Amino acid sequence: MSAILSADDLNDFISPGVACIKPIETLPAQQPGDGSNPYEVTTEDKVAASNPPPAQISLTDCLACSGCVTSAEAVLVSLQSHTEVLNTLDAYPSLPLPWSEHRATNGYRNGIHNGLNGHSNGQGWNERDGKIFVASISPQSRASLAALYNISSGSAGHLIEQLLRGPSGLASGGQHGSHFAYVLDTNVCRDIALVIAAQEVEGTAKEPKKPILTSACPGWICYAEKTHPHILPHLSRLKSPQALTGTLVKSLLWKKYGIPPEKVWHLAVMPCFDKKLEASRAELTSAAWSGSGEPVRDVDCVITVRELLNMADARGISLPNLPLRSVPREKFPDMEIDRFLFPPGRRKRGVNGEDQAAGTSGGYLWHVLQSASAKECGSRVEVERGRNADVVEYRVVRDGVTGKEILFRAARYYGFRNIQNLVRRLKPSKTSRLPGAARRPGSHTSPAQTGSGDYAYVEVMACPGGCTNGGGQIKAADLGSLGAVEGGTLDIDMDGKGGVTDQRKLLAKVDEAYFSASSESEGEDSDENMDEFTDTDAMDIDDTPRVNGHGQRKFDGGHGKEVVNGISIRYISDVLRHWSDTTGIDIDTLVYTSYRAVESDVGKSKGKKTSDVERVAGLASSIGGGW
């Protein structure tokens, strides 16, 4: 599902089944006085000539019935696209940031200090009509663009920033010249996710049922909710980095600066189309953490890197010809959060060549392993490949007096074929109803005895190979149609055929860019931005050391900040505490979400044992319709 679902492939729409009531609800009702005879026999020709409007299916309708989910999801994917981004930019001017003097070249100074006051900014429009545009970029999307143009991941990040914020990008056109005020790196909020994921396993945070299964992949979550409800107690309740970024920005700007969530428009550039479905979830709106007001999405729109290229092409912008340097930025109003979102100096962290074992999906499992190993002196991580490259088992072991001692087990399952094997093993055993077949005490087969329940943690991703192989990434078959690519920049077939061999070569290039991201000087803040930080603003985290290969914990310069896998646990805890104190919302509400079983009622009786056919027919006849 994740690897093939595309907004460009909507011609395979399958009409909702007979048991789906949504199309019938949208049939036009008979109007009085229209000359129709209620006793007249209606023929098929007359019904066809009426040409009723098409059914409108929303996310709620889609999740209420799993009978036509594939078609409904394709429709949802089409609703979030680069066209929506451009239409929104054209509909709303960029709202001046109310906490700083505007330094742009348009000649006006913004003197607002306490939220939105409705004063005109001198350009003929009211500030209440604008929005603050914020974008967050995934490292996998940057890596895909880097492989396309044969540049580094840091340079690809600069291209995206120039497109979204730079004077030669989106700001150079459109009705209002609107642009994005901030372009964020989801790696920053990923650090929050990794720390809390380790705490879930250790039992110091909300703990799902063991084995804990990652929940950052929306394709996997959609599959589990609709087909395997017995898996839901195992799912981590932690929000993904995409959702955390949206919650962080919107909650802070609203609670501290009086900017309503609907005035902040958050775009996410992600590696897969299923992230659009995640952004559409009712659990990931302002209603989940504000407790009041009309629900506003934490992430308003999700596009992929392919759609990013389409957006640049639609505006006539040559993406590879944009400057390969960062754009001077505005400071986020909260200095503590500004230092967190835009780490100064060389503190920027990412997955590097030494951590390829972390995988291409954010390194959840690897961080959990390093944390588990750090708790035990003399322990080490052992890796064993499973039945294929997308099934890998991990053990934290220690040599004891009687031999090797296994302290912690974990695994990685990528791709739906492997996921199906995992969920089957975790399915509870059914109790036989035959007389005399009751199990003896202690004879029940638990998940721990089925071959997978002994895992404490499992990293699950829908796409084979992980997130760098997401459905929204640039494929080898796309290269021939991408006019921005110069021939010979990639050592793969450029004729657009995109064979398996070419795709593997391209994916290898993407992985190379992804793993080398943190060692690039391009990813650091430029000198022109460093003047925004004074000596009093500087933090004691610039020279944070990395953990060694055996997962042993280190401390940074005597400050007492425990560091695991390159992340200061104490610093992340301080950021979370500051976030909670500033907004007045408890940490659990900010960082956790929920999941629910989505069961189809097709074929099931309702109320007085009324069948679906009877219920649909009754509804149709009551509004003047029928079959």
HELIX and SHEET records of a PDB file:
HELIX    1   1 LYS A   22  GLU A   25  1                                   4    
HELIX    2   2 GLU A   44  SER A   50  1                                   7    
HELIX    3   3 LEU A   59  ALA A   64  1                                   6    
HELIX    4   4 VAL A   69  LEU A   79  1                                  11    
HELIX    5   5 HIS A   82  ALA A   91  1                                  10    
HELIX    6   6 GLU A  127  ASP A  129  5                                   3    
HELIX    7   7 PRO A  139  TYR A  149  1                                  11    
HELIX    8   8 SER A  153  ARG A  165  1                                  13    
HELIX    9   9 LEU A  170  SER A  172  5                                   3    
HELIX   10  10 THR A  186  GLU A  202  1                                  17    
HELIX   11  11 PRO A  218  THR A  227  1                                  10    
HELIX   12  12 PRO A  229  HIS A  234  5                                   6    
HELIX   13  13 PRO A  241  TYR A  257  1                                  17    
HELIX   14  14 PRO A  261  LYS A  263  5                                   3    
HELIX   15  15 ASP A  274  ALA A  279  1                                   6    
HELIX   16  16 SER A  286  SER A  290  1                                   5    
HELIX   17  17 VAL A  305  ALA A  314  1                                  10    
HELIX   18  18 LEU A  319  ASN A  321  5                                   3    
HELIX   19  19 MET A  335  LEU A  341  1                                   7    
HELIX   20  20 GLY A  353  ALA A  358  5                                   6    
HELIX   21  21 TYR A  364  ALA A  374  1                                  11    
HELIX   22  22 PHE A  416  LEU A  426  1                                  11    
HELIX   23  23 PRO A  447  GLN A  449  5                                   3    
HELIX   24  24 CYS A  467  ASN A  469  5                                   3    
HELIX   25  25 ALA A  476  SER A  481  5                                   6    
HELIX   26  26 VAL A  500  PHE A  515  1                                  16    
HELIX   27  27 ALA A  517  SER A  519  5                                   3    
HELIX   28  28 SER A  521  GLY A  523  5                                   3    
HELIX   29  29 ASP A  527  MET A  530  1                                   4    
HELIX   30  30 ILE A  569  THR A  583  1                                  15    
HELIX   31  31 ILE A  587  VAL A  591  1                                   5    
HELIX   32  32 ASP A  612  SER A  622  1                                  11    
SHEET    1   A 4 TYR A 182  ASP A 185  0                                        
SHEET    2   A 4 ILE A 132  ILE A 137  1                                        
SHEET    3   A 4 VAL A 264  VAL A 269  1                                        
SHEET    4   A 4 CYS A 301  ILE A 303  1                                        
SHEET    1   B 5 ILE A 212  LEU A 213  0                                        
SHEET    2   B 5 TYR A 457  MET A 461  1                                        
SHEET    3   B 5 GLY A 403  TYR A 414  1                                        
SHEET    4   B 5 VAL A 391  GLY A 400 -1                                        
SHEET    5   B 5 ARG A 380  ARG A 385 -1                                        
SHEET    1   C 3 LYS A 554  PHE A 555  0                                        
SHEET    2   C 3 GLU A 562  VAL A 564 -1                                        
SHEET    3   C 3 ILE A 567  SER A 568 -1                                        
END                                                                             
